[in-house]
Amino acid sequence: HYFEEGNMDKAVENYNWVVENAPGQAIQFIAQLRLVELFIQKREFAAAQTTLSTVATDSLSPAEKGNYDFQAAELALAEGETEQAKTALQKVLDNNDAPQGLHNLARLKLDDLAG
């Protein structure tokens, strides 16, 4: 809601609340990825990296891992870390359980980076 209104600070506040109070890991994970996305849009890359590093990757399903890797690639691209982005995008492509739409998007981005 706040995100659509452009109130990024309130959106961050709400997602942080969800991360801290989520009844399950899946909801917490979604909120963490949304926070990373918000921080990227706000160009607060250190906060995005910190949030990404708090994700318990060992407990993610393979499909969730695909979303995590894609978001890591987005952050790397925003920071100008092309090689890191390529590595993360390749992880998405190598993950057969990642959603097909995510595979397609990762392929397009990787092709663009290959020039």
N, C-alpha and C positions, 0 to 999 in steps of 0.2 A: 504494500500500500504506500508506504513512505518512499520507497524506491521509485515508483511510478510518478510520484509528486515531485521528485527531485530532491527530497529531503534526505540526503545521504547520511547525515549524522544521526538522525532518528532511526533510519534503517539499520545502521551499524549497531546502535543501542539495542534495538529489538532482536537482531540476530545474535548479539552477544548474550542476551537473556536466554534465548532458545538454546544456545550452546551450553550454557551453565545449568539449565533446568530441563533439558529434553528428557522425556521418559525412556528413550531408547537411542541406541547408537546410530541407527539409520537417520533419524530426524536430526540428531546432532551433526552428523556428517554433511547433510544437505545444508544446514545453516552455516557450517564452516566453509563450504565451497562458495556459498552466496557471499559470505564475508570477504573471502579472498577476491571475488569478482568486484565487490564494492570498493575494496582498498585499491585494486588495480585502476578502477575508474577514477578514484580520487588521487591517483598517482602516489599513494602511500605504500611503496613497495616493501619497505621493511615490515610494516604491519601485515601485509599480505603474506610475506614469507614466514613470519612468526605464526600466523594463523595456520598456514599450510603445514608447518612443522608440528603443530599440535594434533594433527589427525593421526589416529591410531591405525596406521596402514596395515599392520599385521592382522587386524580383525576385519578388514574390508573384504567384501565379496569380490570376485573377479570383475564383475560389471562395475562396481563402485571404484575399483582400482583404475579402471579405464577412465572414469570421470576425474579421479584424482590426478592421473598423469596428464590428462588434457588441460586441467586447470594449472598444473605446474608448467606446462608448455606456454600457456597464455601469459603467466607471470614472467617467464623467461623472455618471451617476445617483447613484452612491455618494457623490460629492463635492457633490451638490446643484446641479450645473451642467446645468440642464434644457435650455437652448437648445443647448448642445454635444451633449447626448445626442440631442436631436431631429435635429440635423444628421447625426450619425453613423448613427442609425437610418434616416434617409432615404437615406443612401448605400447601406445594405444593401438597401433596397427598390428602389433604382435599378439595382442590380447584378443583371442577369439571370442571371449565372453563380453567384450565391450559392445555397447549398442551399435547397430549398423550405421545409424545416422552419425554417431561420433566417429566411427571408422571413416566415413565419407569426408567429414569435415577435417579430420586429421590428415587424410590423404591430400586434400586440396591445399591445406596449409603447408604440408611438407613439400609438395610439388612447387608451390610458390617460393619457398625458401631455397629450393634447388635451382631456381631461376631458369 
